[in-house]
Each structure stands twice: as C-alpha cells, then as structure tokens.
Amino acid sequence: MSLEADLTRWREHLSRFAALLGGPPDRHTAPAPEAQQGHCLIFAPHPDDECIVGALPLRLRQEAGWRVSNVAVTLGSNPVRRASRWAELQDACTVLGFDCIRVGEDGLSDVRADTAERLPRLWQVHVEAIAALLAKHRPGLVLAPHALDDNPSHRGVHRLVVEAIAAARLDTVLAHTEFWATQPAPNALVQTSIADTARLIAALERHAGEIARNPYHLRLPAFLADAVRRGGELVLGAGATPPDFAFATLYRFVTYRAGQPIAELPRRVFPADQPLSSSVLFTP
C-alpha cells in the first residue's frame, strides 16, 4: 500500500468516523485468543493524552484482547473545566474502548518534576497513590511521557510514574511516550491502520472544550506521519528506507523488574498487518 493510497483511505475513514460522533461508538470484532491476558495503564498528564499516544494500547485492545485503562493523573489546571474535562475524557475513552480511572475527585495537583523538592509531603502522597494503583492492577504495560517531554506536567508524570513503579516493586514494561518534545532514542515504531488513525482522531474530537480553542485533532495525522519520517531511521538505523505506511507512533520500551529498569527492548517496527500480542511485542 503506497503512502498516497493510505492518505486517500484515511480521508474516507475519517468521513465515516465523523458521522459516528453523534451516535454510538463503532465496535470491533472479537479479539484474538489472548483476550483479557494483559492490562495496560496509560498515565495521562491531561485529558486528551490518551488519544495522542494511544496507538499501541488501541491495537493491543483490538488485536490481543488487552484491557486498557486510562489514568487521569490530572484534569487540567483550570478548576472550572475539570468536571467537563472528565466527562469529555469518558466520551473519548468510550470511542477507543478504554476504561477510565480518576485519581482523586479532581485529579492530582501540582504534578511537576520539582514538586518533590518544593512540596515533599504532597509528592509522597502522590507517589503512594500511584504505587497503590499499580500494585492493585499489576499492569503488563505502562505508558508515561519521557523524562524531557517539554511540558511541566508531562515531566512531572514521568517522575511520578517511575518513582511509583519503584515503590510498588513492579514487574512491567514502561513505554515512554512523546508529544511536546521528541525523545532521543525511541525503539518501537507502531503503525496505525487508516481506520485506527481515524478512530484516534474521532476520540480526540470528543475533547470539545480543548478543540474549541485549538483544532489540534486535525493536526494529529501530521504528528503521526512525522513519526514515520523520524522513526524510519531512528528505529531502523541511519540511512534506512522508511516504512511505506502513512501513520505511526514512536515509543521507547524499557523492561522493569522489582521496580527497577533492567533493559531496553530491541528496536523494531510493528506494522498494522501483523497482529500484536505479548510475545510479538515484548520478546527480547
């Protein structure tokens, strides 16, 4: 499938998904035999991050039957908008088939990389809350922003999740995500099909309050296309021929044992025509 053909099909699927926005979400067929054997937790600094970095969880849910839960670490900085942002988040997760977990009534406050130094007691409470969540669910995969994702809350969530994994002594794989700044050493490029790309856009559009001030859902395809441009060489190697597909998301997989990082997984590309499973994704 050529890039031009992918783009044409994306436009067609996006039109179909736009028609679904006022009605019930489209449902996928039954997942593969691995159903319900895995649980993925997305630690979202803000409502909408679950859509922006959700390619991998979406494919695991659809192709391997994983349960996916989005953890709303915060509900944004504007107290007036938090109730509506929670409602919008639930709508978006319905489109994607994700569960929603809210940390506290209004999410956590002051989640920044330097909060531990400024407000050590508050930070310890935050770490304990996330560690308890991890200990309860024992996820096989955790998504969180990389350490230098250039937004204060994104950097704060990175530190919070890493410290909570250590506190919970968790065995898992942490997938570093990116949005506000690229990460220097991604090791996984995960393609989304045209239909799944359209689904991510349709879910992002449910964040109506944010879309009203910035129609960034329309720019998501460019973000996903640029990941293919960058990932073709960052993952496959300098000078390599980039994959001949339109949309993908970059991650960095790190294996944790007893709460400590032990190894990065090999650099690989995961095309949409090859179903994901635990063995495919996490085998060294």
Order of alpha helices (4+ residues) and beta strands (2+ residues): alpha-beta-alpha-alpha-beta-alpha-beta-alpha-alpha-beta-alpha-beta-beta-alpha-alpha-alpha-beta-beta-beta-alpha
